[in-house]
């Protein structure tokens, strides 16, 4: 499904002009145009043509082409028309575009066609778009509809880490496991999808706009665009260990409870057993209260680089 703001236009330009400018055909009046008539000979800009057989009724320096532009931007920029699958506007990858999300008002997540905003559920205080697949290390995968998939981190990662200081992409192109390293509190967290897939692009802009990763992890904070290697079977996840729908929500609730218990255990240890666990949920940004060794132990348990845990764990 292409972006509803993608437009196409026939434009013309003059190769003899000192400054090339593309002009939309629909914005000019044919009655006053000299370029497509014999009147071009009186144009002060066009020099004499040296073509072997110049057309007597059309300027030889007139060039026409088909272009595309975005109607959501206040100052449209014409780009040559292309059917390339890398063009985000031409497929449902436009749902992750900043302009589309801003105009459409879908700031929380790029909704799938036919799914209302209520399609974003919540499990243990963690928002979870229902159409996504979730990996054991809290990466999400959107399988899309046009052969391109997207990968990012879920809101649980954001709540645990709080502020992210650095982001490094281990691979930005080619067939590999999509992998990144997030640095928070001076500690590096490596996250990788449990399957090698053809990587079409990485959202490298995040490296200078880390607030997008934490403020909009399911939208502008996406990490990778992947080429689908082929549709999985009806009961086969797109990558090992991934969960979807009700199974994903139940798993997330268990993860939140398990992490909260780990927090309570740490508090009890620090206080010499004098503090009783109140059963409350962990506070966002809890990582800032851990030393490096504690953070690494939690990371190894909750964000495994390799899928070492059973998918049916109770």
C-alpha positions as CSV (number, residue, x, y, z in Angstrom):
1,X,0.0,0.0,0.0
2,X,1.6,3.3,-1.1
3,X,1.6,6.5,1.0
4,X,-1.6,8.5,0.5
5,X,0.6,11.7,0.3
6,X,2.7,10.5,-2.6
7,X,2.0,12.5,-5.8
8,X,3.2,12.3,-9.3
9,X,3.6,15.1,-11.7
10,X,4.9,15.9,-15.3
11,X,7.5,18.6,-15.1
12,X,9.5,20.4,-17.7
13,X,12.8,22.2,-17.6
14,X,15.1,24.2,-19.9
15,X,18.6,22.9,-20.5
16,X,19.7,26.3,-21.8
17,X,18.8,28.2,-18.7
18,X,21.7,29.1,-16.4
19,X,19.8,27.8,-13.4
20,X,17.8,24.6,-14.0
21,X,14.3,24.6,-12.5
22,X,11.6,22.0,-12.9
23,X,8.1,23.5,-13.5
24,X,5.0,21.5,-13.3
25,X,3.0,21.3,-16.5
26,X,-0.3,21.7,-14.6
27,X,0.9,25.1,-13.3
28,X,1.6,26.7,-16.7
29,X,-0.9,28.0,-19.3
30,X,-0.5,26.3,-22.7
31,X,-1.6,29.5,-24.4
32,X,1.5,31.5,-23.2
33,X,4.0,28.7,-23.5
34,X,6.7,29.2,-26.2
35,X,8.7,26.0,-25.6
36,X,6.3,23.7,-27.3
37,X,5.6,25.9,-30.3
38,X,7.4,27.7,-33.1
39,X,7.6,30.8,-30.8
40,X,10.6,29.2,-29.0
41,X,12.7,30.9,-31.6
42,X,12.1,34.3,-30.0
43,X,13.2,33.1,-26.6
44,X,16.2,35.2,-25.4
45,X,17.6,32.3,-23.3
46,X,17.7,29.5,-25.8
47,X,20.9,29.7,-28.0
48,X,20.8,28.5,-31.6
49,X,20.5,24.7,-31.8
50,X,23.2,22.7,-33.5
51,X,21.1,19.6,-33.9
52,X,21.2,18.0,-37.4
53,X,17.4,18.0,-37.7
54,X,15.9,20.5,-35.2
55,X,12.2,20.5,-34.8
56,X,10.6,23.7,-36.2
57,X,7.7,23.5,-33.7
58,X,9.5,22.6,-30.4
59,X,12.5,23.9,-28.5
60,X,15.4,21.4,-28.6
61,X,16.4,22.5,-25.0
62,X,13.0,21.6,-23.5
63,X,13.1,18.5,-21.3
64,X,10.1,16.8,-19.8
65,X,10.0,14.0,-17.2
66,X,7.8,12.3,-14.6
67,X,8.6,13.1,-11.0
68,X,7.2,12.2,-7.5
69,X,6.8,14.5,-4.5
70,X,5.3,14.4,-1.0
71,X,2.1,16.4,-0.5
72,X,2.6,16.4,3.3
73,X,5.6,18.7,3.2
74,X,5.1,22.4,3.0
75,X,7.7,22.8,0.3
76,X,7.5,19.8,-2.0
77,X,10.8,18.6,-3.6
78,X,10.6,16.9,-7.0
79,X,12.5,13.6,-7.3
80,X,12.7,11.4,-10.4
81,X,9.9,8.8,-10.6
82,X,11.0,5.4,-9.5
83,X,9.5,2.0,-8.9
84,X,12.3,0.9,-6.7
85,X,11.3,-1.1,-3.6
86,X,13.7,1.0,-1.6
87,X,11.4,4.0,-2.0
88,X,9.5,4.1,1.3
89,X,6.6,6.0,-0.2
90,X,5.7,3.3,-2.6
91,X,4.9,0.6,-0.1
92,X,3.5,0.3,3.4
93,X,6.9,1.3,4.9
94,X,5.6,4.9,4.7
95,X,3.9,4.1,8.0
96,X,7.3,4.7,9.6
97,X,7.9,8.1,7.9
98,X,8.1,11.2,10.1
99,X,5.9,13.3,7.8
100,X,3.2,10.6,7.5
101,X,3.1,10.0,11.3
102,X,2.9,13.8,11.9
103,X,0.2,14.5,9.4
104,X,-1.8,11.4,10.2
105,X,-1.5,12.0,13.9
106,X,-0.3,8.4,14.5
107,X,2.4,9.4,17.0
108,X,2.1,6.3,19.2
109,X,2.7,3.7,16.5
110,X,2.4,3.3,12.8
111,X,-1.0,1.5,12.7
112,X,-1.6,-1.3,10.2
113,X,-4.4,-0.9,7.6
114,X,-7.7,-2.1,9.0
115,X,-6.6,-1.9,12.6
116,X,-7.8,0.9,14.8
117,X,-5.9,2.7,17.5
118,X,-7.4,0.2,19.9
119,X,-5.0,-2.3,18.3
120,X,-2.3,-1.1,20.7
121,X,-2.8,-3.2,23.8
122,X,-1.0,-2.9,27.2
123,X,0.6,-5.7,29.2
124,X,2.0,-4.9,32.6
125,X,2.2,-1.2,31.8
126,X,4.0,-1.8,28.6
127,X,2.3,-0.7,25.3
128,X,2.3,-3.5,22.7
129,X,0.9,-3.0,19.2
130,X,-1.0,-6.2,18.5
131,X,0.1,-6.7,14.9
132,X,3.8,-7.0,15.9
133,X,5.9,-10.1,16.7
134,X,8.1,-9.9,19.8
135,X,11.5,-11.7,20.3
136,X,12.7,-13.0,23.7
137,X,15.2,-10.2,23.9
138,X,12.5,-7.6,23.4
139,X,13.0,-6.7,19.8
140,X,9.8,-6.3,17.7
141,X,9.3,-7.2,14.1
142,X,6.6,-5.8,11.7
143,X,6.1,-8.1,8.8
144,X,4.4,-5.5,6.7
145,X,2.5,-6.3,3.5
146,X,4.8,-5.4,0.6
147,X,7.8,-7.7,1.2
148,X,9.7,-5.3,3.5
149,X,9.8,-5.8,7.3
150,X,10.8,-3.5,10.1
151,X,12.6,-4.2,13.4
152,X,12.9,-2.1,16.6
153,X,13.1,-2.3,20.4
154,X,9.9,-2.6,22.4
155,X,8.7,-0.3,25.2
156,X,10.0,-2.6,27.9
157,X,13.6,-1.9,26.8
158,X,12.9,1.8,26.9
159,X,11.3,1.6,30.4
160,X,14.2,-0.4,31.7
161,X,17.0,1.7,30.2
162,X,15.6,5.2,30.5
163,X,17.9,7.5,28.6
164,X,20.0,6.0,25.9
165,X,23.5,7.6,25.5
166,X,24.7,5.9,22.3
167,X,23.5,3.6,19.5
168,X,25.7,1.6,17.2
169,X,24.6,-0.5,14.3
170,X,26.7,-3.7,13.9
171,X,25.4,-4.2,10.3
172,X,23.6,-1.7,8.0
173,X,23.5,-3.7,4.7
174,X,23.6,-7.3,3.5
175,X,22.4,-10.6,4.8
176,X,23.1,-10.8,8.6
177,X,21.4,-10.9,11.9
178,X,20.1,-7.3,12.5
179,X,22.0,-6.2,15.6
180,X,22.6,-3.0,17.6
181,X,24.4,-2.0,20.7
182,X,22.6,0.5,23.0
183,X,24.6,2.3,25.7
184,X,22.8,3.4,28.9
185,X,24.4,4.3,32.2
186,X,27.8,3.5,30.6
187,X,26.8,-0.1,30.0
188,X,26.5,-1.6,26.6
189,X,23.4,-3.7,25.7
190,X,23.7,-5.8,22.5
191,X,20.4,-6.8,20.9
192,X,20.2,-9.1,17.8
193,X,17.4,-10.8,16.0
194,X,17.6,-14.6,16.1
195,X,17.8,-15.1,12.4
196,X,19.9,-13.8,9.4
197,X,17.8,-11.7,7.1
198,X,18.6,-9.4,4.1
199,X,19.0,-5.9,5.6
200,X,17.8,-3.2,3.2
201,X,18.5,-0.2,5.4
202,X,19.3,0.9,8.9
203,X,17.8,3.9,10.6
204,X,21.2,5.6,11.1
205,X,19.5,8.9,11.7
206,X,18.8,7.7,15.2
207,X,22.4,8.0,16.2
208,X,22.0,11.8,16.3
209,X,18.4,11.7,17.4
210,X,18.3,9.2,20.2
211,X,15.2,10.8,21.7
212,X,13.2,9.2,18.8
213,X,14.2,5.8,20.0
214,X,12.9,6.3,23.5
215,X,9.9,8.5,22.7
216,X,8.5,6.5,19.8
217,X,10.1,3.0,19.8
218,X,7.3,1.5,17.6
219,X,7.4,4.4,15.1
220,X,10.2,6.8,14.4
221,X,12.5,4.7,16.6
222,X,12.6,1.8,14.2
223,X,16.1,0.2,13.7
224,X,16.1,-1.8,10.5
225,X,14.2,-2.4,7.2
226,X,14.5,-6.0,6.1
227,X,13.6,-7.8,2.9
228,X,11.2,-10.6,3.6
229,X,12.9,-13.9,2.6
230,X,9.6,-15.6,2.0
231,X,6.4,-15.9,3.9
232,X,6.6,-18.2,7.0
233,X,4.0,-21.0,7.4
234,X,0.7,-20.5,9.2
235,X,2.3,-21.6,12.6
236,X,5.9,-20.6,11.9
237,X,7.2,-17.3,13.4
238,X,9.3,-15.0,11.2
239,X,12.3,-15.6,13.5
240,X,13.0,-18.1,16.3
241,X,11.3,-17.6,19.6
242,X,9.0,-14.8,18.5
243,X,5.5,-14.4,20.0
244,X,2.4,-12.7,18.6
245,X,-1.0,-11.7,19.9
246,X,-2.2,-13.1,23.2
247,X,0.9,-15.2,23.7
248,X,3.0,-12.1,23.4
249,X,0.9,-10.2,26.0
250,X,1.1,-13.0,28.5
251,X,4.8,-13.3,28.0
252,X,5.2,-9.5,28.5
253,X,3.2,-9.6,31.8
254,X,5.5,-12.4,33.0
255,X,8.6,-10.4,32.0
256,X,7.4,-7.3,33.9
257,X,6.6,-9.4,37.0
258,X,10.0,-11.1,36.8
259,X,11.9,-7.9,36.5
260,X,9.9,-6.3,39.3
261,X,10.8,-9.3,41.5
262,X,14.5,-8.8,40.6
263,X,14.2,-5.2,41.7
264,X,12.6,-6.2,45.0
265,X,15.4,-8.7,45.6
266,X,18.0,-6.1,45.1
267,X,16.3,-3.7,47.5
268,X,16.1,-6.3,50.1
269,X,19.8,-7.2,49.7
270,X,20.9,-3.5,49.9
271,X,18.9,-3.0,53.0
272,X,20.1,-6.1,54.7
273,X,16.7,-7.7,54.6
274,X,15.1,-4.9,56.5
275,X,12.8,-3.8,53.6
276,X,9.8,-5.8,52.6
277,X,8.8,-6.0,48.9
278,X,5.6,-4.1,48.4
279,X,4.7,-6.0,45.2
280,X,4.9,-2.8,43.1
281,X,6.1,-2.5,39.6
282,X,9.7,-1.4,38.8
283,X,10.2,2.3,38.1
284,X,11.2,3.5,34.5
285,X,14.9,4.1,34.2
286,X,15.8,1.6,37.0
287,X,19.1,0.8,35.2
288,X,20.5,4.1,36.6
289,X,20.4,2.6,40.1
290,X,22.5,-0.5,39.2
291,X,26.2,-0.9,39.1
292,X,27.8,-2.3,36.0
293,X,27.9,-5.9,37.2
294,X,24.3,-5.9,38.3
295,X,23.2,-4.4,35.0
296,X,25.1,-7.0,33.0
297,X,23.5,-9.8,34.9
298,X,20.1,-8.4,34.3
299,X,20.9,-7.9,30.6
300,X,22.0,-11.5,30.2
301,X,18.7,-12.7,31.7
302,X,16.2,-10.4,30.1
303,X,17.9,-9.4,26.8
304,X,19.8,-12.5,25.6
305,X,21.8,-12.0,22.4
306,X,21.0,-15.6,21.4
307,X,17.7,-17.3,21.9
308,X,18.6,-19.6,24.8
309,X,15.2,-19.7,26.6
310,X,12.3,-21.9,25.9
311,X,9.4,-20.2,24.1
312,X,6.9,-22.1,26.3
313,X,8.4,-21.0,29.6
314,X,5.6,-20.5,32.2
